[in-house]
Amino acid sequence: MLELCDLVKHYRLGEGEPVRAVDGVAMSVAAGELVALYGPSGSGKTTLLMLIAALLRPDSGKVFVGEREISALAEQEAAHYRLHELGFVRQTINLIPGVSAVDNAALKLLGTDLSPREAHRRVTPLLEQLGLGERLHHRSEQLSMGERQRVMIARALSTGPKLVLADEPTGSLDSRRGREVLELLTGICRERDVTVVLVTHDPQAAGYADRVHSLHDGRLCDAAPEPALASHDAS
């Protein structure tokens, strides 16, 4: 499903040595698999997701989704890929203030050819599955942080993507709400046979994955740190 082939992305800051954000990463993720990339802040996790999302171009290496080389897409093709084929759950919760949960969740669908009525019809079952059936018409500021993150998950999944990227989805939540969000995210993705790449520095989040890798200084390690391997059942 997803193939990363010797990806490299370096940044040069001033006169010093380049920052090796992603430094020769190679990884395969099967259809329906949930892989966690575990590592501290600054380890290159977010840069790697940006490369997979075609928001950055690698200095070298390739990204394949299925048979298609995502890293070679023209900008218009990349925008279509992000809108129709990719779900992206970010740590930053960017809901529109004063707008209802269902309208916020439908924003991605409204970028397609769907009418607002049809967009609402499609996203409502997702919100209900995420436990927001009674909160559909509540404004974003009336929702808890955990509920807001669920709206973001519904938005990411609304176009029926087969690949979802989750960038520290529990970073702004306490442990209980984080666990609830992880259970909902992983449950709904497994039910829909969605491939998930989850980046995190939270051992609780890594414990939900089929497979865990460590990312340090832009390099992928096969063995995860001890805390990341702890099962969420023990948390």
Buried (B, 14 or more C-beta within 10 A) or exposed (E): BBBBBEBBBBEEEEEEEEBBBBBBBEBEBEEBBBBBBBBEEBBBBBBBBBBBBBEBEBBEBBBBBEEEEBBEBEEEEBEBBBBEBBBBBBBEBEBEEEBBBBBBBBBBBBBEEBEEEBBBBBBBEBBBBBEBEEBBEBBBEEBEBBBBBBBBBBBBBBBEBBBBBBBBBBBBBEEEBBBBBBEBBBEBBBEBEBBBBBBBBBBBBBBBBBBBBBBBBBBBEEEBBEEBBEEBEEE
